[in-house]
Amino acid sequence: MEIKTTDQNFTIEDNSIKDDDKNVQKVTVNDDDSSVSSELKIDSYIKDGQKAYEILKYDESCEDHNQISYILPLVRTTPKLILFIILNIFTVGIINLFVAWFPKLILYIYYSVTDLKTATNFGIFSKHDKDFEVVDKEIIDLPPIDYNNEDNIVKRFNLNIEHGATQIIIFEYKLFKYIYSSYRDNFEAINYYIRTRQNIIVQDYSTGLIPNEILFMKKIFGICDIDIKINSCGKILFDELTDPFYLFQLYSIILWYCTQYYYYATVIVVLAVISLVLSVVGTYKNLKKIQEISRYSCPVKVYRKNEANNLMQAVEMDSTELVPGDVFEVPEDGLALPCDAILIGGSVIVNESMLTGESTPVIKVRMPETEDIYDTNKPEYEKYILFAGTKIVQKRKLGKSDPIGIVFNTGFNTFKGNLISGILYPKKDKDTFTRDSVKYIIIMCIMVLVGFFISLKFLIVEGDNSAKEIVERFLDLFTTAVPPSLPACLSIGITYSLSRLSDKGIFCIQRDRINKAGSVNILVFDKTGTLTEDHLDIKGFVTTRLNDNNKFAFNNFTDSCIKDSDIIVDHFKQQRNNNYKNRSKDLLQLYVECLACCHCLTYVKEKLIGDPIDVKMFESTGWIMKENIDTGNETNVNPLVLDYIRPHCEPDLVVPFQDNYVVEENLKSRYEIA
């Protein structure tokens, strides 16, 4: 077996492997080819009898730059561990710098390729940014559940867990979890969805989970919280010190102390230490802020089945204990949603500005019990979904139904979790600043070499210098060509920029983006409300009519719609006379009714809220909106009706009618829209 590695590629060639009766195979994997997965048949990729695995299916929210080229099962071996310790001793730890610069080296000095069963880790080769990372292999023992039951949690959520599985192999890469499928002999993202009739979801999925199902889901999905693991200050410091600039600075300081150039060397040491401390502390604080913003929990009332009698009971608990499939009561007004949930009871007004940037509250209504097929993968059903991180403005009963939700996504699988993962693992852009800096250093070093060899003759013949002095002068030339204080100055400048951003409530965890931000000269915003106020007024109205030729024509411009509203009320009353017809007023009636009804407005603390255009449009009609809320004093509350809308001159119905005939006749003469 031959293994070759460079900074640009990783090649494994195997010319001596046979798999039962199969022919000898030779496979080459080149890491610098982003199309490796399309050219390479992973299923036939064998090395020492061990297979390299791929991802057959990704999560829908996994972006291209987070996808995987292929996976190697790895194991830590005692001989390589001893070798790694020896290398650390002989190189005084310098070997760790090379591992940081060329991560694939760890395959040869610490890990060995093995089979899936004996592997302790996985080597992940990124598809697009040529990264290599070692992640832990996790074996999870699943509690027993009744796989033959058609209503078990696996079938309910269409989980890609094999039937009868009691143990699974998973790993996590860039916050996405991948599970091994023995049926396909490869990995795929943990995938789950609901695709069934809405009445089945409302009736059958709302019965709660049994204890084993709760433990089953918790083993797979973990706690219901976005818990970011941040690096320690020591790890951040090591990452900073692996920067070639700091190594060059260290080289300059050692050289100057050896040549008794103490004062300037001491100044550079002080600057370097200050810049490192500020950089590490600033980065750690920003990571800590992101962690604090991401974490969230609140008390919730959860409905679960009692193990003894299999009946539902309400349990007060922290939201971190929620798992997909749990039935819970929507938290109180002012609190945020701890998870993505399907609303199956009541209605909820939520503020989704954290996700969409829109300040207008959104009305979410319960899923109706119909024969329609509900699919969580289709965006048109978002009107029934409450997203994690959105704040509850107001919740209310719909008929007799309390606001109840079914947990669908938790943790990093939620909409909020996807936003956080995008912050932590952004797409890597070309770092032109670092690239240009390296080019500058290389060019200056070449100029130093040329200048030194030109002056070498004069240093030896005419300068009467010893070999030691010549070497010292040669090494000192590099410190003159490349300023050793450059990294310290850059670091202090970036740290100062970070502190200014922090004062404005902006937290940056990618320090290299500061230099890129300095080159931006145009910012483009996508919508009104970002830079302007979300306030407007109506100038006026232009309605339509039928002219003498029975064709559509415009009426004159008017600055008020109240008069038109009064006209159509009289028109509505006269329509009870079968001989009465006026098509122009029919058009006017439709026009006013559209202004009064085509909106998503609601009352919050007796204040009308919604899209500013909708608010102005409705207020211009002078109509009144009465919400269909069961106060306990009314009868015939229709659970399908959110609001009743009527003209301002139409009186309230305050006395419930007992006689159905009287009710019917009264409603026929009443101008009201449900």
JOJOLIN-V489194 format. One record per residue. RES is the residue in one small letter. PSI is psi in radians with two decimals (none if undefined). Layout:
# JOJOLIN-V489194
RES|PSI + RES|PSI
This chain:
# JOJOLIN-V489194
m|2.34 + e|2.25 + i|2.22 + k|2.47 + t|2.46 + t|-3.12 + d|-0.43 + q|-0.47 + n|2.90 + f|2.03 + t|2.32 + i|2.11 + e|2.25 + d|1.99 + n|0.19 + s|0.56 + i|2.35 + k|2.39 + d|1.68 + d|-2.03 + d|0.17 + k|2.79 + n|2.92 + v|2.43 + q|2.55 + k|2.15 + v|2.42 + t|2.25 + v|2.11 + n|2.04 + d|-0.40 + d|0.16 + d|1.93 + s|-0.25 + s|0.37 + v|-0.68 + s|-0.46 + s|-0.49 + e|-0.50 + l|2.25 + k|1.66 + i|-0.61 + d|-0.43 + s|0.16 + y|1.89 + i|2.37 + k|2.17 + d|0.58 + g|0.05 + q|2.51 + k|2.51 + a|2.32 + y|2.78 + e|3.03 + i|2.06 + l|-0.56 + k|2.30 + y|2.82 + d|2.55 + e|-0.52 + s|-0.01 + c|2.03 + e|2.86 + d|-0.68 + h|-0.14 + n|0.11 + q|2.85 + i|2.40 + s|-1.01 + y|2.94 + i|2.32 + l|2.23 + p|2.26 + l|2.74 + v|2.49 + r|2.23 + t|2.62 + t|-0.80 + p|-0.73 + k|-0.56 + l|-0.74 + i|-0.74 + l|-0.74 + f|-0.69 + i|-0.75 + i|-0.77 + l|-0.66 + n|-0.68 + i|-0.85 + f|-0.52 + t|0.10 + v|0.71 + g|-0.04 + i|-0.45 + i|-0.50 + n|-0.51 + l|-0.74 + f|-0.61 + v|-0.66 + a|-0.65 + w|-0.68 + f|1.43 + p|-0.45 + k|-0.27 + l|-0.47 + i|-0.35 + l|-0.44 + y|-0.31 + i|-0.05 + y|-0.66 + y|2.79 + s|2.52 + v|2.35 + t|-2.93 + d|2.99 + l|-0.61 + k|-0.76 + t|-0.08 + a|2.50 + t|-0.32 + n|2.99 + f|2.38 + g|2.07 + i|2.11 + f|2.00 + s|2.59 + k|-0.60 + h|-0.66 + d|0.20 + k|0.39 + d|2.75 + f|2.37 + e|2.50 + v|2.22 + v|2.81 + d|2.50 + k|2.32 + e|2.21 + i|2.13 + i|2.19 + d|2.08 + l|2.46 + p|2.68 + p|2.36 + i|2.83 + d|1.64 + y|-0.39 + n|-0.27 + n|2.15 + e|-0.30 + d|0.32 + n|2.87 + i|-0.53 + v|-0.81 + k|-0.59 + r|-0.72 + f|0.11 + n|0.71 + l|2.40 + n|0.94 + i|2.27 + e|2.52 + h|2.21 + g|0.11 + a|2.33 + t|-0.13 + q|2.43 + i|2.71 + i|2.16 + i|2.84 + f|2.79 + e|2.28 + y|2.06 + k|0.79 + l|0.04 + f|2.37 + k|2.42 + y|2.41 + i|2.49 + y|2.29 + s|1.93 + s|-0.45 + y|-0.73 + r|-0.11 + d|0.77 + n|-3.13 + f|2.73 + e|2.73 + a|2.53 + i|1.99 + n|2.37 + y|2.60 + y|2.91 + i|2.23 + r|1.60 + t|3.12 + r|2.55 + q|-0.63 + n|-0.51 + i|-0.71 + i|-0.85 + v|-0.69 + q|-0.81 + d|-0.62 + y|-0.15 + s|0.30 + t|-0.03 + g|2.93 + l|2.67 + i|2.82 + p|-0.75 + n|-0.62 + e|-0.66 + i|-0.83 + l|-0.66 + f|-0.88 + m|-0.62 + k|-0.61 + k|-0.64 + i|-0.81 + f|-0.18 + g|-2.80 + i|2.77 + c|1.28 + d|2.71 + i|1.56 + d|1.80 + i|2.25 + k|2.01 + i|2.64 + n|2.64 + s|2.91 + c|-0.62 + g|-0.73 + k|-0.71 + i|-0.71 + l|-0.75 + f|-0.72 + d|-0.65 + e|-0.71 + l|-0.32 + t|-0.13 + d|2.22 + p|-0.50 + f|-0.76 + y|-0.60 + l|-0.69 + f|-0.64 + q|-0.74 + l|-0.74 + y|-0.76 + s|-0.73 + i|-0.80 + i|-0.76 + l|-0.76 + w|-0.67 + y|-0.61 + c|-0.49 + t|0.30 + q|0.58 + y|1.22 + y|-0.77 + y|-0.89 + y|-0.65 + a|-0.72 + t|-0.70 + v|-0.76 + i|-0.67 + v|-0.81 + v|-0.80 + l|-0.73 + a|-0.76 + v|-0.77 + i|-0.79 + s|-0.69 + l|-0.78 + v|-0.81 + l|-0.72 + s|-0.83 + v|-0.82 + v|-0.74 + g|-0.80 + t|-0.75 + y|-0.73 + k|-0.73 + n|-0.69 + l|-0.69 + k|-0.67 + k|-0.76 + i|-0.70 + q|-0.75 + e|-0.68 + i|-0.63 + s|-0.69 + r|2.43 + y|2.41 + s|2.73 + c|2.77 + p|2.40 + v|2.72 + k|2.05 + v|2.45 + y|1.96 + r|2.77 + k|2.40 + n|2.28 + e|-0.50 + a|-0.90 + n|0.05 + n|0.40 + l|2.61 + m|2.49 + q|2.57 + a|2.34 + v|2.22 + e|2.23 + m|3.00 + d|2.56 + s|-0.31 + t|-0.29 + e|-0.08 + l|2.55 + v|2.74 + p|2.29 + g|-0.30 + d|2.55 + v|2.20 + f|2.79 + e|2.32 + v|2.33 + p|2.94 + e|2.87 + d|2.44 + g|-0.33 + l|2.86 + a|2.74 + l|2.30 + p|-0.11 + c|2.95 + d|2.32 + a|2.64 + i|2.17 + l|2.08 + i|0.04 + g|2.46 + g|-2.95 + s|2.66 + v|2.38 + i|2.14 + v|2.65 + n|1.93 + e|0.37 + s|-0.49 + m|-0.51 + l|-0.71 + t|-0.32 + g|-0.12 + e|2.26 + s|-0.22 + t|2.19 + p|2.67 + v|2.42 + i|2.21 + k|2.28 + v|2.76 + r|2.68 + m|2.21 + p|2.62 + e|1.40 + t|3.10 + e|-0.01 + d|2.53 + i|2.19 + y|2.31 + d|2.03 + t|-0.27 + n|-0.06 + k|2.23 + p|-0.35 + e|-0.21 + y|0.19 + e|-0.28 + k|-0.25 + y|0.01 + i|2.29 + l|2.22 + f|2.53 + a|2.45 + g|-0.33 + t|2.48 + k|2.47 + i|1.98 + v|-0.79 + q|2.41 + k|2.62 + r|2.75 + k|2.65 + l|1.76 + g|-2.16 + k|0.00 + s|2.19 + d|2.75 + p|1.81 + i|2.44 + g|2.73 + i|2.15 + v|2.26 + f|-0.90 + n|2.52 + t|2.81 + g|-2.36 + f|-0.11 + n|-0.22 + t|2.95 + f|-0.73 + k|-0.72 + g|-0.65 + n|-0.65 + l|-0.74 + i|-0.74 + s|-0.58 + g|-0.54 + i|-0.73 + l|-0.57 + y|1.24 + p|2.89 + k|2.30 + k|2.14 + d|2.90 + k|2.13 + d|1.50 + t|-0.55 + f|-0.86 + t|-0.72 + r|-0.77 + d|-0.60 + s|-0.74 + v|-0.72 + k|-0.73 + y|-0.78 + i|-0.76 + i|-0.78 + i|-0.75 + m|-0.65 + c|-0.66 + i|-0.74 + m|-0.65 + v|-0.80 + l|-0.77 + v|-0.83 + g|-0.67 + f|-0.80 + f|-0.51 + i|-0.71 + s|-0.05 + l|-0.70 + k|-0.78 + f|-0.60 + l|-0.62 + i|-0.85 + v|-0.90 + e|-0.42 + g|-0.27 + d|0.84 + n|2.56 + s|2.91 + a|-0.66 + k|-0.74 + e|-0.67 + i|-0.75 + v|-0.74 + e|-0.72 + r|-0.63 + f|-0.82 + l|-0.60 + d|-0.46 + l|-0.63 + f|-0.66 + t|-0.37 + t|-0.69 + a|-0.68 + v|1.98 + p|2.09 + p|-0.39 + s|-0.09 + l|-0.88 + p|-0.64 + a|-0.77 + c|-0.74 + l|-0.78 + s|-0.76 + i|-0.70 + g|-0.76 + i|-0.70 + t|-0.70 + y|-0.69 + s|-0.71 + l|-0.69 + s|-0.64 + r|-0.70 + l|-0.71 + s|-0.63 + d|-0.46 + k|0.10 + g|0.36 + i|2.19 + f|2.17 + c|2.18 + i|-0.03 + q|1.59 + r|-0.57 + d|-0.28 + r|-0.27 + i|-0.81 + n|-0.64 + k|-0.66 + a|-0.53 + g|-0.32 + s|0.03 + v|2.28 + n|-0.05 + i|2.28 + l|2.25 + v|2.18 + f|2.66 + d|-0.22 + k|2.73 + t|2.46 + g|-0.42 + t|-0.79 + l|-0.26 + t|2.93 + e|2.53 + d|1.06 + h|2.42 + l|2.87 + d|2.68 + i|2.26 + k|-0.70 + g|-2.93 + f|2.54 + v|1.91 + t|3.09 + t|2.83 + r|2.99 + l|2.19 + n|-3.00 + d|-0.44 + n|0.23 + n|0.61 + k|2.72 + f|2.45 + a|2.74 + f|2.46 + n|3.05 + n|2.69 + f|2.33 + t|2.64 + d|0.06 + s|2.60 + c|-0.07 + i|-0.72 + k|-0.71 + d|-0.63 + s|-0.71 + d|-0.62 + i|-0.75 + i|-0.39 + v|-0.80 + d|-0.68 + h|-0.70 + f|-0.72 + k|-0.66 + q|-0.31 + q|-0.27 + r|-0.36 + n|2.03 + n|-0.40 + n|-0.10 + y|2.22 + k|2.37 + n|1.71 + r|-0.55 + s|-0.70 + k|-0.47 + d|-0.75 + l|-0.76 + l|-0.68 + q|-0.79 + l|-0.67 + y|-0.86 + v|-0.72 + e|-0.65 + c|-0.74 + l|-0.63 + a|-0.45 + c|-0.51 + c|1.37 + h|3.06 + c|0.96 + l|2.75 + t|2.93 + y|2.30 + v|1.97 + k|0.81 + e|0.31 + k|2.29 + l|2.14 + i|2.77 + g|-2.93 + d|2.36 + p|-0.62 + i|-0.75 + d|-0.73 + v|-0.87 + k|-0.68 + m|-0.81 + f|-0.77 + e|-0.50 + s|-0.38 + t|-0.38 + g|0.17 + w|2.95 + i|2.40 + m|2.23 + k|2.07 + e|2.50 + n|1.38 + i|2.34 + d|1.84 + t|-0.05 + g|-0.22 + n|-0.11 + e|2.76 + t|2.99 + n|0.69 + v|2.02 + n|2.06 + p|-0.26 + l|-0.17 + v|2.18 + l|-0.75 + d|2.74 + y|2.31 + i|2.31 + r|2.77 + p|2.73 + h|-0.41 + c|-0.13 + e|2.19 + p|2.80 + d|2.62 + l|1.67 + v|-0.36 + v|2.04 + p|2.40 + f|2.43 + q|-0.50 + d|2.07 + n|-0.63 + y|-0.77 + v|-0.72 + v|-0.82 + e|-0.79 + e|-0.66 + n|-0.74 + l|-0.50 + k|-0.61 + s|0.02 + r|2.26 + y|1.70 + e|2.45 + i|2.27 + a|none
